[in-house]
Amino acid sequence: MKKNIRKQVRIGIIGGAKPNPESRKTAYETGRLIAEKQAVLVCGGLSGVMEAAARGHKEAGGVSIGILPGSSTKDANPYIDIPIATGLGYTRNSLVVMNSDVLIAIDGHYGTLSEIAYGFIQDKKVIGLGTWDINGILKADSPEQAVELALKPFFPLVR
């Protein structure tokens, strides 16, 4: 029987395109755990943290959505199930946030920072694993803790 992805929690993974090996491993494990909890993974669909998370997610049987900055769905990494081309460049970061119920930030630079900001603007829960140290980000010490926090009910924080 097929899963109804419209009813599944959508967890956005945001992070760097050129992460260090530890962040790549963290992203892979986080993606795997998200699939095990039967949540949908949403990401920017390209390399680095996004690709590692999508690979872990796909290998565990999950469904992933990649919201791409370019105008071709062929740009998606090979682990994305549903690529969405936007032609919007970094502006697509807002769409990653809008299509996620909660965000987990892993590593990252200014693109990730913009997604964190969009998350705060939209009152989304933002969980951090080795990312920006900003008031309002819920810090997690492991992929397990990050996914656990992502699936808990959220009441917007005063930022």
ROGU-696688 format. One record per atom (N, C-alpha, C): y, x, z; atom name; residue in one letter. Coordinates in steps of 0.02 Angstrom, whole numbers, plus 50000, padded with zeros to 5 digits. Last residue first. Example, Ala and Ser with C-alpha at 12.3 -4.5 7.8 and 13.67 -1.06 7.14 Angstrom:
! ROGU-696688
((49888, 50642, 50354), "N", "S")
((49947, 50684, 50357), "CA", "S")
((50002, 50645, 50394), "C", "S")
((49716, 50660, 50390), "N", "A")
((49775, 50615, 50390), "CA", "A")
((49835, 50660, 50390), "C", "A")
END
This chain:
! ROGU-696688
((51758, 50560, 51003), "N", "R")
((51764, 50629, 50979), "CA", "R")
((51833, 50655, 50993), "C", "R")
((51649, 50463, 51085), "N", "V")
((51721, 50474, 51078), "CA", "V")
((51728, 50547, 51059), "C", "V")
((51505, 50415, 50990), "N", "L")
((51537, 50454, 51042), "CA", "L")
((51612, 50455, 51032), "C", "L")
((51414, 50267, 50955), "N", "P")
((51464, 50317, 50936), "CA", "P")
((51497, 50350, 50996), "C", "P")
((51250, 50265, 50997), "N", "F")
((51311, 50230, 51012), "CA", "F")
((51366, 50282, 51000), "C", "F")
((51090, 50251, 50930), "N", "F")
((51152, 50289, 50934), "CA", "F")
((51211, 50243, 50950), "C", "F")
((50914, 50269, 50966), "N", "P")
((50974, 50227, 50953), "CA", "P")
((51038, 50267, 50967), "C", "P")
((50826, 50409, 50896), "N", "K")
((50848, 50371, 50954), "CA", "K")
((50907, 50327, 50935), "C", "K")
((50803, 50488, 50786), "N", "L")
((50771, 50423, 50787), "CA", "L")
((50789, 50380, 50848), "C", "L")
((50868, 50606, 50812), "N", "A")
((50887, 50568, 50752), "CA", "A")
((50860, 50497, 50756), "C", "A")
((50799, 50657, 50921), "N", "L")
((50868, 50633, 50930), "CA", "L")
((50890, 50589, 50872), "C", "L")
((50681, 50692, 50852), "N", "E")
((50678, 50645, 50908), "CA", "E")
((50748, 50615, 50920), "C", "E")
((50731, 50788, 50766), "N", "V")
((50704, 50726, 50738), "CA", "V")
((50699, 50673, 50792), "C", "V")
((50770, 50886, 50861), "N", "A")
((50818, 50858, 50813), "CA", "A")
((50794, 50791, 50786), "C", "A")
((50650, 50918, 50925), "N", "Q")
((50704, 50886, 50963), "CA", "Q")
((50755, 50854, 50916), "C", "Q")
((50583, 50977, 50816), "N", "E")
((50554, 50920, 50851), "CA", "E")
((50608, 50882, 50889), "C", "E")
((50664, 51088, 50783), "N", "P")
((50657, 51032, 50736), "CA", "P")
((50630, 50969, 50770), "C", "P")
((50762, 51131, 50930), "N", "S")
((50703, 51137, 50887), "CA", "S")
((50703, 51080, 50836), "C", "S")
((50874, 51107, 51002), "N", "D")
((50846, 51174, 51007), "CA", "D")
((50786, 51185, 50961), "C", "D")
((51024, 51025, 50955), "N", "A")
((50952, 51023, 50963), "CA", "A")
((50927, 51095, 50964), "C", "A")
((51177, 50949, 50998), "N", "K")
((51139, 51011, 50985), "CA", "K")
((51065, 51000, 51000), "C", "K")
((51275, 50840, 50918), "N", "L")
((51222, 50842, 50969), "CA", "L")
((51178, 50902, 50953), "C", "L")
((51445, 50861, 50894), "N", "I")
((51379, 50874, 50866), "CA", "I")
((51329, 50877, 50924), "C", "I")
((51556, 50849, 50975), "N", "G")
((51529, 50788, 50945), "CA", "G")
((51462, 50799, 50911), "C", "G")
((51636, 50999, 50939), "N", "N")
((51631, 50944, 50985), "CA", "N")
((51606, 50881, 50948), "C", "N")
((51540, 51120, 50853), "N", "I")
((51597, 51074, 50851), "CA", "I")
((51584, 51019, 50902), "C", "I")
((51478, 51247, 50783), "N", "D")
((51485, 51227, 50853), "CA", "D")
((51549, 51185, 50860), "C", "D")
((51374, 51235, 50640), "N", "W")
((51440, 51237, 50668), "CA", "W")
((51440, 51213, 50741), "C", "W")
((51201, 51271, 50677), "N", "T")
((51255, 51258, 50630), "CA", "T")
((51322, 51264, 50666), "C", "T")
((51074, 51262, 50739), "N", "G")
((51101, 51326, 50715), "CA", "G")
((51156, 51318, 50664), "C", "G")
((51067, 51104, 50716), "N", "L")
((51016, 51156, 50727), "CA", "L")
((51044, 51221, 50697), "C", "L")
((51142, 50953, 50769), "N", "G")
((51148, 51021, 50744), "CA", "G")
((51091, 51066, 50764), "C", "G")
((51172, 50789, 50716), "N", "I")
((51132, 50833, 50758), "CA", "I")
((51135, 50903, 50727), "C", "I")
((51273, 50653, 50719), "N", "V")
((51265, 50718, 50687), "CA", "V")
((51230, 50763, 50737), "C", "V")
((51284, 50481, 50685), "N", "K")
((51260, 50532, 50732), "CA", "K")
((51248, 50596, 50693), "C", "K")
((51431, 50419, 50610), "N", "K")
((51360, 50436, 50605), "CA", "K")
((51344, 50486, 50660), "C", "K")
((51562, 50372, 50588), "N", "D")
((51527, 50359, 50651), "CA", "D")
((51452, 50369, 50647), "C", "D")
((51626, 50420, 50477), "N", "Q")
((51585, 50360, 50468), "CA", "Q")
((51545, 50341, 50531), "C", "Q")
((51684, 50535, 50526), "N", "I")
((51728, 50482, 50500), "CA", "I")
((51689, 50416, 50496), "C", "I")
((51568, 50611, 50549), "N", "F")
((51610, 50589, 50605), "CA", "F")
((51655, 50531, 50584), "C", "F")
((51526, 50631, 50416), "N", "G")
((51483, 50598, 50464), "CA", "G")
((51523, 50571, 50523), "C", "G")
((51632, 50705, 50365), "N", "Y")
((51620, 50638, 50338), "CA", "Y")
((51576, 50598, 50386), "C", "Y")
((51609, 50822, 50443), "N", "A")
((51671, 50783, 50450), "CA", "A")
((51663, 50712, 50423), "C", "A")
((51485, 50860, 50391), "N", "I")
((51491, 50845, 50463), "CA", "I")
((51553, 50802, 50474), "C", "I")
((51524, 50886, 50260), "N", "E")
((51477, 50832, 50273), "CA", "E")
((51478, 50812, 50347), "C", "E")
((51607, 50996, 50281), "N", "S")
((51636, 50935, 50253), "CA", "S")
((51590, 50875, 50265), "C", "S")
((51513, 51088, 50329), "N", "L")
((51567, 51066, 50372), "CA", "L")
((51599, 51002, 50346), "C", "L")
((51439, 51108, 50214), "N", "T")
((51408, 51075, 50271), "CA", "T")
((51461, 51049, 50319), "C", "T")
((51538, 51176, 50143), "N", "G")
((51510, 51114, 50116), "CA", "G")
((51477, 51073, 50171), "C", "G")
((51557, 51291, 50223), "N", "Y")
((51610, 51240, 50218), "CA", "Y")
((51586, 51174, 50187), "C", "Y")
((51391, 51315, 50278), "N", "H")
((51459, 51341, 50274), "CA", "H")
((51507, 51283, 50265), "C", "H")
((51230, 51323, 50364), "N", "G")
((51283, 51295, 50323), "CA", "G")
((51351, 51328, 50330), "C", "G")
((51110, 51266, 50484), "N", "D")
((51146, 51322, 50452), "CA", "D")
((51209, 51294, 50418), "C", "D")
((51087, 51098, 50473), "N", "I")
((51050, 51160, 50483), "CA", "I")
((51087, 51216, 50447), "C", "I")
((51114, 50938, 50535), "N", "A")
((51144, 50996, 50503), "CA", "A")
((51106, 51059, 50523), "C", "A")
((51063, 50780, 50509), "N", "I")
((51041, 50841, 50543), "CA", "I")
((51070, 50900, 50503), "C", "I")
((51126, 50615, 50527), "N", "L")
((51127, 50680, 50493), "CA", "L")
((51100, 50734, 50539), "C", "L")
((51084, 50444, 50490), "N", "V")
((51097, 50497, 50539), "CA", "V")
((51093, 50563, 50501), "C", "V")
((51073, 50369, 50379), "N", "D")
((51085, 50334, 50442), "CA", "D")
((51107, 50383, 50496), "C", "D")
((51145, 50402, 50220), "N", "S")
((51105, 50424, 50277), "CA", "S")
((51122, 50383, 50339), "C", "S")
((51237, 50377, 50124), "N", "N")
((51169, 50354, 50112), "CA", "N")
((51119, 50377, 50165), "C", "N")
((51353, 50439, 50165), "N", "M")
((51352, 50366, 50161), "CA", "M")
((51282, 50338, 50151), "C", "M")
((51316, 50576, 50152), "N", "V")
((51328, 50546, 50217), "CA", "V")
((51322, 50471, 50215), "C", "V")
((51306, 50587, 50014), "N", "V")
((51249, 50607, 50055), "CA", "V")
((51256, 50573, 50123), "C", "V")
((51436, 50552, 49979), "N", "L")
((51381, 50507, 49962), "CA", "L")
((51317, 50524, 50000), "C", "L")
((51510, 50661, 50020), "N", "S")
((51522, 50597, 50053), "CA", "S")
((51466, 50548, 50038), "C", "S")
((51464, 50757, 49931), "N", "N")
((51446, 50763, 50002), "CA", "N")
((51458, 50697, 50039), "C", "N")
((51520, 50741, 49808), "N", "R")
((51457, 50706, 49820), "CA", "R")
((51435, 50710, 49892), "C", "R")
((51623, 50830, 49804), "N", "T")
((51639, 50762, 49826), "CA", "T")
((51576, 50722, 49839), "C", "T")
((51574, 50944, 49745), "N", "Y")
((51570, 50939, 49818), "CA", "Y")
((51588, 50869, 49844), "C", "Y")
((51532, 50856, 49596), "N", "G")
((51541, 50919, 49631), "CA", "G")
((51533, 50908, 49707), "C", "G")
((51505, 50738, 49527), "N", "L")
((51562, 50739, 49573), "CA", "L")
((51573, 50805, 49608), "C", "L")
((51396, 50698, 49454), "N", "G")
((51451, 50729, 49417), "CA", "G")
((51514, 50738, 49461), "C", "G")
((51280, 50638, 49504), "N", "T")
((51345, 50607, 49518), "CA", "T")
((51401, 50634, 49475), "C", "T")
((51109, 50594, 49498), "N", "A")
((51163, 50636, 49471), "CA", "A")
((51229, 50600, 49482), "C", "A")
((50982, 50587, 49605), "N", "I")
((51039, 50546, 49585), "CA", "I")
((51095, 50594, 49563), "C", "I")
((50805, 50590, 49612), "N", "P")
((50867, 50627, 49602), "CA", "P")
((50922, 50579, 49577), "C", "P")
((50680, 50560, 49709), "N", "I")
((50730, 50517, 49678), "CA", "I")
((50795, 50557, 49670), "C", "I")
((50606, 50671, 49753), "N", "D")
((50573, 50615, 49720), "CA", "D")
((50622, 50572, 49681), "C", "D")
((50614, 50845, 49756), "N", "I")
((50653, 50783, 49761), "CA", "I")
((50617, 50728, 49721), "C", "I")
((50554, 50963, 49732), "N", "Y")
((50526, 50923, 49786), "CA", "Y")
((50563, 50857, 49796), "C", "Y")
((50618, 51045, 49639), "N", "P")
((50556, 51011, 49619), "CA", "P")
((50526, 50965, 49672), "C", "P")
((50796, 51006, 49644), "N", "N")
((50740, 51050, 49659), "CA", "N")
((50675, 51011, 49647), "C", "N")
((50891, 50944, 49504), "N", "A")
((50861, 50935, 49570), "CA", "A")
((50805, 50986, 49581), "C", "A")
((50934, 50948, 49375), "N", "D")
((50957, 51001, 49420), "CA", "D")
((50924, 50999, 49489), "C", "D")
((50898, 50835, 49308), "N", "K")
((50854, 50893, 49300), "CA", "K")
((50874, 50951, 49345), "C", "K")
((50999, 50746, 49316), "N", "T")
((50947, 50740, 49367), "CA", "T")
((50898, 50799, 49363), "C", "T")
((51162, 50801, 49287), "N", "S")
((51094, 50798, 49263), "CA", "S")
((51044, 50793, 49320), "C", "S")
((51290, 50826, 49333), "N", "S")
((51279, 50765, 49293), "CA", "S")
((51209, 50759, 49264), "C", "S")
((51300, 50884, 49506), "N", "G")
((51308, 50887, 49434), "CA", "G")
((51291, 50822, 49398), "C", "G")
((51267, 50863, 49639), "N", "P")
((51337, 50871, 49621), "CA", "P")
((51350, 50868, 49546), "C", "P")
((51147, 50736, 49690), "N", "L")
((51165, 50798, 49656), "CA", "L")
((51239, 50803, 49637), "C", "L")
((51052, 50688, 49811), "N", "I")
((51116, 50667, 49782), "CA", "I")
((51150, 50729, 49755), "C", "I")
((50886, 50650, 49823), "N", "G")
((50933, 50706, 49814), "CA", "G")
((50995, 50683, 49778), "C", "G")
((50770, 50584, 49932), "N", "I")
((50825, 50567, 49885), "CA", "I")
((50871, 50627, 49883), "C", "I")
((50593, 50579, 49959), "N", "S")
((50659, 50609, 49967), "CA", "S")
((50707, 50587, 49912), "C", "S")
((50458, 50527, 50055), "N", "V")
((50498, 50512, 49995), "CA", "V")
((50568, 50539, 50007), "C", "V")
((50313, 50620, 50118), "N", "G")
((50375, 50582, 50121), "CA", "G")
((50407, 50570, 50054), "C", "G")
((50199, 50701, 50132), "N", "G")
((50192, 50635, 50104), "CA", "G")
((50254, 50591, 50105), "C", "G")
((50214, 50830, 50169), "N", "A")
((50189, 50785, 50221), "CA", "A")
((50187, 50712, 50197), "C", "A")
((50270, 50885, 50057), "N", "E")
((50203, 50907, 50075), "CA", "E")
((50172, 50864, 50130), "C", "E")
((50398, 50826, 50065), "N", "K")
((50352, 50806, 50012), "CA", "K")
((50280, 50825, 50030), "C", "K")
((50452, 50895, 50177), "N", "H")
((50447, 50822, 50176), "CA", "H")
((50395, 50798, 50125), "C", "H")
((50451, 51027, 50138), "N", "G")
((50413, 51006, 50197), "CA", "G")
((50401, 50932, 50198), "C", "G")
((50539, 51012, 50026), "N", "R")
((50470, 51037, 50017), "CA", "R")
((50426, 51016, 50076), "C", "R")
((50657, 50969, 50085), "N", "A")
((50624, 50925, 50038), "CA", "A")
((50551, 50946, 50027), "C", "A")
((50688, 51084, 50161), "N", "A")
((50676, 51020, 50195), "CA", "A")
((50637, 50973, 50149), "C", "A")
((50706, 51177, 50057), "N", "A")
((50655, 51189, 50108), "CA", "A")
((50637, 51123, 50144), "C", "A")
((50814, 51120, 49985), "N", "E")
((50748, 51129, 49953), "CA", "E")
((50693, 51138, 50005), "C", "E")
((50916, 51123, 50083), "N", "M")
((50897, 51060, 50050), "CA", "M")
((50827, 51065, 50019), "C", "M")
((50928, 51257, 50115), "N", "V")
((50906, 51210, 50167), "CA", "V")
((50881, 51146, 50135), "C", "V")
((50906, 51308, 49947), "N", "G")
((50917, 51327, 50017), "CA", "G")
((50887, 51277, 50066), "C", "G")
((50962, 51192, 49817), "N", "S")
((50924, 51247, 49845), "CA", "S")
((50934, 51255, 49920), "C", "S")
((50981, 51016, 49801), "N", "L")
((50979, 51081, 49767), "CA", "L")
((50937, 51131, 49806), "C", "L")
((50998, 50891, 49865), "N", "G")
((50950, 50898, 49810), "CA", "G")
((50944, 50966, 49777), "C", "G")
((51069, 50849, 49973), "N", "G")
((51106, 50865, 49913), "CA", "G")
((51063, 50884, 49854), "C", "G")
((50967, 50717, 50045), "N", "C")
((51001, 50782, 50046), "CA", "C")
((51039, 50791, 49981), "C", "C")
((50865, 50617, 50146), "N", "V")
((50921, 50618, 50098), "CA", "V")
((50953, 50686, 50103), "C", "V")
((50705, 50558, 50179), "N", "L")
((50749, 50616, 50182), "CA", "L")
((50802, 50609, 50127), "C", "L")
((50646, 50421, 50273), "N", "V")
((50665, 50448, 50207), "CA", "V")
((50712, 50506, 50219), "C", "V")
((50513, 50423, 50393), "N", "A")
((50583, 50414, 50375), "CA", "A")
((50594, 50445, 50306), "C", "A")
((50388, 50441, 50454), "N", "Q")
((50397, 50391, 50401), "CA", "Q")
((50469, 50373, 50388), "C", "Q")
((50365, 50546, 50532), "N", "K")
((50393, 50488, 50566), "CA", "K")
((50409, 50432, 50517), "C", "K")
((50327, 50637, 50436), "N", "E")
((50276, 50614, 50483), "CA", "E")
((50299, 50552, 50522), "C", "E")
((50452, 50662, 50378), "N", "A")
((50400, 50626, 50340), "CA", "A")
((50347, 50598, 50387), "C", "A")
((50509, 50735, 50482), "N", "I")
((50541, 50673, 50459), "CA", "I")
((50491, 50631, 50421), "C", "I")
((50427, 50848, 50485), "N", "L")
((50427, 50801, 50541), "CA", "L")
((50458, 50734, 50523), "C", "L")
((50464, 50909, 50363), "N", "R")
((50395, 50888, 50375), "CA", "R")
((50391, 50835, 50430), "C", "R")
((50600, 50938, 50388), "N", "G")
((50580, 50893, 50334), "CA", "G")
((50510, 50866, 50343), "C", "G")
((50582, 51031, 50491), "N", "T")
((50619, 50969, 50503), "CA", "T")
((50601, 50918, 50450), "C", "T")
((50516, 51135, 50425), "N", "E")
((50482, 51100, 50480), "CA", "E")
((50516, 51033, 50495), "C", "E")
((50616, 51173, 50332), "N", "Y")
((50549, 51152, 50310), "CA", "Y")
((50515, 51110, 50364), "C", "Y")
((50720, 51211, 50420), "N", "A")
((50729, 51155, 50374), "CA", "A")
((50662, 51128, 50349), "C", "A")
((50661, 51322, 50482), "N", "T")
((50682, 51265, 50523), "CA", "T")
((50689, 51203, 50479), "C", "T")
((50649, 51407, 50371), "N", "K")
((50588, 51385, 50407), "CA", "K")
((50604, 51322, 50449), "C", "K")
((50784, 51426, 50344), "N", "R")
((50741, 51397, 50292), "CA", "R")
((50677, 51369, 50325), "C", "R")
((50824, 51490, 50460), "N", "S")
((50852, 51423, 50445), "CA", "S")
((50810, 51388, 50392), "C", "S")
((50752, 51611, 50444), "N", "E")
((50740, 51568, 50502), "CA", "E")
((50765, 51496, 50489), "C", "E")
((50806, 51668, 50325), "N", "P")
((50736, 51646, 50327), "CA", "P")
((50721, 51599, 50387), "C", "P")
((50971, 51595, 50296), "N", "N")
((50928, 51650, 50316), "CA", "N")
((50856, 51623, 50322), "C", "N")
((51025, 51499, 50151), "N", "P")
((51010, 51509, 50222), "CA", "P")
((50970, 51572, 50235), "C", "P")
((51114, 51451, 50042), "N", "K")
((51087, 51519, 50047), "CA", "K")
((51072, 51535, 50121), "C", "K")
((51159, 51324, 50057), "N", "A")
((51122, 51338, 49995), "CA", "A")
((51089, 51407, 49998), "C", "A")
((51156, 51246, 50220), "N", "G")
((51175, 51298, 50173), "CA", "G")
((51129, 51305, 50113), "C", "G")
((51153, 51067, 50247), "N", "G")
((51149, 51137, 50265), "CA", "G")
((51161, 51183, 50206), "C", "G")
((51082, 50913, 50299), "N", "I")
((51137, 50949, 50269), "CA", "I")
((51133, 51022, 50291), "C", "I")
((50983, 50777, 50283), "N", "I")
((50980, 50848, 50301), "CA", "I")
((51037, 50882, 50263), "C", "I")
((50983, 50614, 50341), "N", "G")
((51015, 50662, 50296), "CA", "G")
((51008, 50732, 50324), "C", "G")
((50865, 50492, 50350), "N", "I")
((50892, 50550, 50386), "CA", "I")
((50919, 50600, 50336), "C", "I")
((50844, 50326, 50355), "N", "R")
((50863, 50380, 50309), "CA", "R")
((50897, 50435, 50349), "C", "R")
((50711, 50221, 50403), "N", "V")
((50770, 50259, 50424), "CA", "V")
((50781, 50314, 50373), "C", "V")
((50655, 50093, 50290), "N", "Q")
((50645, 50155, 50327), "CA", "Q")
((50712, 50186, 50346), "C", "Q")
((50675, 49988, 50208), "N", "K")
((50671, 49973, 50279), "CA", "K")
((50662, 50036, 50322), "C", "K")
((50672, 50037, 50081), "N", "R")
((50733, 50003, 50102), "CA", "R")
((50734, 49990, 50177), "C", "R")
((50545, 50083, 50057), "N", "I")
((50595, 50132, 50080), "CA", "I")
((50661, 50100, 50100), "C", "I")
((50401, 50023, 50096), "N", "N")
((50464, 49994, 50075), "CA", "N")
((50520, 50040, 50101), "C", "N")
((50255, 50103, 50034), "N", "K")
((50305, 50096, 50086), "CA", "K")
((50367, 50064, 50056), "C", "K")
((50111, 50028, 49958), "N", "K")
((50172, 50067, 49954), "CA", "K")
((50218, 50052, 50012), "C", "K")
((49941, 50042, 50000), "N", "M")
((50000, 50000, 50000), "CA", "M")
((50062, 50044, 50000), "C", "M")
END
